[in-house]
């Protein structure tokens, strides 16, 4: 008499086991790739590396549990199976979001000349650039664009520091300024020696800067790099605004910048950099969806820096 012996669950390797293994691999490998492969991750706001390390730890713990319980997969109810699969899909979606947050890293530009003697101090949540002698009385707080490392704006803003202005470039949570639109307030409070402040930002950072300027009457100026506000700023009395944009910008297009005239104060100044695109407002390389520049990056950034210095200097008379 022959008898058939049913194979143990481990030899069946159920689909849920492999789905779990896929999730574990994604939780461990994707964050490690970001942490080890992109220096901008560790140089930025601590929230992103904290999330990545947490993901790695969770993945490793899950892997240990999966290995120890690999022979104990049991038949589940339909409802529990749906929940288990939904959970694993959610984990993969979370990993995809973390990968999307991988920031554009700083690539050294040519805007700042070697003669600059500005003091640069990199703090946990900001880069503070102080002019030679440290006697600044006017300052600029700058919000980076979405997923762009704060260092990417140091070169283009250094001429403003050399002109005598304190510049604070914020390291925003997850490199998304909208997660803490009021972050400029902390930077301003940390420098009571500054008597007059302007705020600025690139792209999404300009949106945050605009909102901050509307709600804070002690802000004298708003500097927009390839950006525009979401709501009208016509009722914000006493605020000076300069909007600098690129003629070849594929993201904050000339049409969008032109439409923003209806939202900004009537005396707002508009400067268009002929041949410049969206990524030229920082030093971080090309950006998906951007237009094709028809002028050199160094040429465009020199014009952007000059317009920035001119605007900040005009605020001194307010």
C-alpha positions as CSV (number, residue, x, y, z in Angstrom):
1,X,0.0,0.0,0.0
2,X,1.5,3.3,-1.1
3,X,0.9,6.6,0.7
4,X,1.4,10.1,-0.5
5,X,3.2,12.5,1.8
6,X,2.1,16.1,1.4
7,X,5.1,18.5,1.0
8,X,5.6,20.9,3.9
9,X,4.6,24.5,3.4
10,X,8.2,25.6,3.1
11,X,8.6,23.6,-0.2
12,X,5.5,25.2,-1.6
13,X,7.0,28.7,-1.3
14,X,3.6,30.5,-1.3
15,X,3.2,33.7,-3.3
16,X,2.9,35.7,-0.1
17,X,6.3,34.5,1.0
18,X,7.9,35.8,-2.2
19,X,5.9,39.1,-2.0
20,X,7.2,39.5,1.5
21,X,10.8,38.8,0.3
22,X,10.3,41.4,-2.4
23,X,9.2,44.0,0.1
24,X,12.1,43.2,2.4
25,X,14.6,43.6,-0.4
26,X,13.0,46.9,-1.4
27,X,13.0,48.2,2.2
28,X,16.7,47.4,2.7
29,X,18.3,48.0,-0.7
30,X,16.5,51.1,-1.9
31,X,17.3,53.2,1.2
32,X,20.9,51.9,1.3
33,X,21.3,52.9,-2.3
34,X,20.2,56.4,-1.4
35,X,22.2,56.7,1.8
36,X,25.4,55.4,0.3
37,X,25.0,56.6,-3.3
38,X,23.8,60.2,-2.9
39,X,25.8,62.4,-0.5
40,X,23.0,65.0,-0.6
41,X,20.9,62.7,1.6
42,X,23.1,62.9,4.6
43,X,23.9,66.6,4.0
44,X,20.3,67.6,4.1
45,X,17.5,67.8,6.7
46,X,17.8,64.9,9.1
47,X,14.2,63.7,8.5
48,X,15.0,61.9,5.2
49,X,18.0,59.8,6.4
50,X,16.0,59.0,9.6
51,X,13.2,57.6,7.5
52,X,15.7,55.7,5.3
53,X,17.5,54.1,8.3
54,X,14.1,53.2,9.8
55,X,13.1,51.5,6.6
56,X,16.3,49.5,6.6
57,X,15.8,48.4,10.2
58,X,12.2,47.4,9.6
59,X,13.2,45.5,6.5
60,X,16.0,43.6,8.4
61,X,13.6,42.7,11.3
62,X,11.0,41.6,8.8
63,X,13.6,39.4,7.1
64,X,14.5,37.7,10.3
65,X,10.9,37.0,11.1
66,X,10.2,35.7,7.6
67,X,13.2,33.4,7.8
68,X,12.3,32.0,11.2
69,X,8.7,31.5,10.2
70,X,9.2,30.3,6.6
71,X,7.7,26.9,7.4
72,X,4.7,28.2,9.2
73,X,2.7,29.8,6.3
74,X,-0.9,28.7,6.8
75,X,-4.0,29.0,4.8
76,X,-5.6,32.4,5.4
77,X,-9.2,33.6,5.1
78,X,-10.0,35.6,2.1
79,X,-10.3,38.8,4.1
80,X,-6.9,38.3,5.8
81,X,-5.3,37.4,2.5
82,X,-6.6,40.6,0.9
83,X,-5.3,42.6,3.9
84,X,-1.9,40.9,3.7
85,X,-1.5,41.7,0.0
86,X,-2.7,45.3,0.5
87,X,-0.1,45.8,3.2
88,X,2.7,44.6,0.9
89,X,1.5,46.8,-1.9
90,X,1.5,49.7,0.5
91,X,5.1,48.9,1.5
92,X,6.2,48.9,-2.1
93,X,4.4,52.2,-2.6
94,X,6.2,53.7,0.4
95,X,9.6,52.6,-0.9
96,X,8.7,54.1,-4.3
97,X,7.9,57.4,-2.6
98,X,11.3,57.3,-0.7
99,X,13.1,56.7,-4.0
100,X,11.2,59.6,-5.6
101,X,12.4,61.8,-2.7
102,X,16.1,61.1,-3.6
103,X,17.3,64.7,-3.9
104,X,19.2,66.4,-6.8
105,X,22.7,66.7,-5.4
106,X,24.8,69.8,-5.6
107,X,27.1,70.1,-8.6
108,X,29.7,72.8,-8.3
109,X,28.9,75.9,-10.4
110,X,31.0,78.8,-11.6
111,X,28.9,81.7,-10.2
112,X,31.0,82.2,-7.1
113,X,34.5,83.4,-7.8
114,X,37.5,82.2,-5.9
115,X,38.0,85.6,-4.3
116,X,34.9,85.2,-2.1
117,X,35.7,85.4,1.6
118,X,32.2,84.6,2.9
119,X,31.9,82.4,6.0
120,X,29.8,79.3,5.3
121,X,28.5,77.3,8.3
122,X,26.4,74.2,7.6
123,X,23.9,73.6,10.4
124,X,21.5,70.7,10.8
125,X,18.6,72.5,9.1
126,X,20.2,75.4,7.3
127,X,23.3,76.7,5.6
128,X,24.3,80.1,7.0
129,X,26.5,82.3,4.8
130,X,27.9,85.4,6.5
131,X,29.8,88.2,4.7
132,X,33.4,88.9,5.6
133,X,33.6,90.6,8.9
134,X,30.2,89.3,10.0
135,X,28.7,92.8,10.2
136,X,25.5,92.2,8.1
137,X,22.3,94.0,9.0
138,X,20.2,92.8,6.1
139,X,19.4,89.2,5.4
140,X,17.8,86.7,3.0
141,X,16.2,83.4,4.0
142,X,15.9,81.1,0.9
143,X,13.7,78.0,0.4
144,X,15.2,75.5,-2.1
145,X,13.1,73.9,-4.8
146,X,11.5,70.5,-4.4
147,X,13.9,67.6,-4.0
148,X,16.9,70.0,-4.5
149,X,19.8,70.0,-2.0
150,X,20.3,73.2,-0.2
151,X,24.0,73.4,-1.2
152,X,22.8,73.8,-4.8
153,X,22.0,77.4,-4.1
154,X,25.2,78.4,-2.3
155,X,27.1,79.4,-5.5
156,X,24.3,81.5,-7.0
157,X,23.6,83.3,-3.7
158,X,27.3,83.9,-2.7
159,X,27.5,87.2,-4.6
160,X,24.7,88.5,-2.4
161,X,26.8,87.5,0.7
162,X,29.9,89.2,-0.8
163,X,27.7,92.3,-1.2
164,X,27.1,92.4,2.5
165,X,24.0,90.3,3.1
166,X,23.5,87.4,5.5
167,X,22.0,84.5,3.5
168,X,20.3,81.5,5.2
169,X,19.5,78.6,2.8
170,X,17.0,76.3,4.5
171,X,17.3,72.5,4.6
172,X,13.7,71.6,4.3
173,X,12.1,68.4,5.6
174,X,12.3,65.7,2.9
175,X,13.5,68.6,0.6
176,X,9.8,69.7,0.3
177,X,9.4,73.2,1.7
178,X,5.6,72.9,2.0
179,X,6.1,70.5,4.9
180,X,7.3,73.4,7.0
181,X,6.4,76.7,5.3
182,X,7.1,78.6,8.5
183,X,10.7,77.4,8.7
184,X,12.0,80.8,7.9
185,X,10.8,82.1,11.2
186,X,13.3,80.0,13.1
187,X,16.1,81.2,10.9
188,X,15.1,84.9,11.4
189,X,14.9,84.4,15.2
190,X,18.4,82.9,15.3
191,X,19.8,86.2,13.9
192,X,18.5,89.1,15.9
193,X,21.3,91.3,14.6
194,X,19.5,91.5,11.2
195,X,17.2,94.5,11.1
196,X,15.5,93.8,7.7
197,X,14.7,90.5,6.1
198,X,13.8,89.3,2.6
199,X,12.6,85.7,1.8
200,X,13.0,83.9,-1.4
201,X,12.8,80.5,-3.0
202,X,13.1,78.5,-6.2
203,X,10.1,76.8,-7.8
204,X,8.1,75.1,-5.0
205,X,10.4,77.0,-2.5
206,X,9.1,80.2,-3.9
207,X,5.6,79.2,-3.2
208,X,6.5,78.7,0.5
209,X,8.4,82.0,0.6
210,X,5.4,83.8,-0.9
211,X,3.0,82.3,1.7
212,X,5.5,83.2,4.5
213,X,5.8,86.8,3.2
214,X,2.1,87.3,3.2
215,X,1.7,86.2,6.8
216,X,4.7,88.0,8.2
217,X,4.7,91.8,8.1
218,X,8.4,92.0,9.2
219,X,9.4,90.7,5.8
220,X,10.4,93.5,3.5
221,X,11.1,91.7,0.2
222,X,10.2,88.6,-1.7
223,X,12.6,87.0,-4.3
224,X,11.2,84.5,-6.6
225,X,13.4,82.2,-8.7
226,X,11.3,80.6,-11.5
227,X,8.3,80.6,-9.2
228,X,5.0,82.3,-8.4
229,X,2.5,82.5,-5.5
230,X,-0.7,80.4,-5.2
231,X,-2.9,83.3,-4.1
232,X,-3.0,87.0,-4.6
233,X,-0.5,89.1,-2.8
234,X,-2.0,92.5,-3.8
235,X,-3.2,93.2,-0.3
236,X,0.3,92.7,1.2
237,X,1.3,96.4,1.8
238,X,4.9,97.4,1.7
239,X,6.3,94.2,0.3
240,X,8.8,94.5,-2.6
241,X,8.9,91.6,-5.0
242,X,11.3,90.5,-7.8
243,X,10.4,87.6,-10.0
244,X,13.4,86.2,-12.0
245,X,12.6,83.5,-14.6
246,X,14.1,81.8,-17.6
247,X,12.8,82.1,-21.2
248,X,13.4,78.4,-21.8
249,X,11.9,77.1,-18.5
250,X,9.9,74.0,-19.1
251,X,8.4,73.8,-15.6
252,X,7.7,77.4,-14.5
253,X,7.0,78.4,-18.1
254,X,7.0,82.0,-19.3
255,X,3.3,81.7,-19.6
256,X,2.9,80.8,-16.0
257,X,5.2,83.6,-14.9
258,X,3.3,86.1,-17.0
259,X,0.0,84.9,-15.4
260,X,1.5,85.5,-12.0
261,X,1.5,89.2,-12.6
262,X,-2.1,89.3,-11.6
263,X,-1.2,87.8,-8.2
264,X,1.9,89.9,-7.3
265,X,1.9,93.6,-6.2
266,X,1.6,96.1,-9.0
267,X,5.1,97.4,-8.5
268,X,6.7,93.9,-8.7
269,X,9.8,93.7,-10.9
270,X,10.1,90.9,-13.5
271,X,13.4,89.8,-14.9
272,X,13.6,87.2,-17.7
273,X,16.9,85.4,-18.3
274,X,17.1,84.9,-22.0
275,X,18.0,81.3,-22.8
276,X,17.9,80.2,-19.2
277,X,15.9,77.2,-18.0
278,X,14.5,75.9,-14.6
279,X,17.6,74.1,-13.4
280,X,19.9,77.1,-14.0
281,X,18.5,78.7,-10.8
282,X,20.7,76.2,-8.8
283,X,23.7,74.1,-9.3
284,X,22.3,70.5,-9.5
285,X,22.4,69.4,-13.1
286,X,19.5,68.8,-15.5
287,X,15.9,68.3,-14.3
288,X,13.3,66.1,-16.0
289,X,10.6,68.1,-17.8
290,X,12.8,71.2,-18.1
291,X,13.3,73.1,-21.3
292,X,16.5,73.2,-23.4
293,X,18.7,76.1,-22.4
294,X,20.2,78.2,-25.2
295,X,22.8,80.0,-23.1
296,X,25.6,78.7,-20.8
297,X,24.8,77.9,-17.2
298,X,27.5,80.3,-16.0
299,X,26.2,83.1,-18.1
300,X,22.6,82.7,-16.9
301,X,23.6,82.3,-13.2
302,X,25.8,85.4,-13.4
303,X,22.7,87.4,-14.5
304,X,20.5,85.8,-11.9
305,X,23.1,86.6,-9.2
306,X,23.4,90.2,-10.4
307,X,19.6,90.7,-10.4
308,X,19.5,89.2,-6.9
309,X,22.1,91.6,-5.5
310,X,20.4,94.6,-7.2
311,X,17.1,93.7,-5.6
312,X,18.5,93.2,-2.1
313,X,20.4,96.4,-2.4
314,X,17.2,98.3,-3.3
315,X,15.6,97.0,-0.1
316,X,18.2,98.9,1.9
317,X,16.4,102.1,1.1
318,X,13.1,100.9,2.6
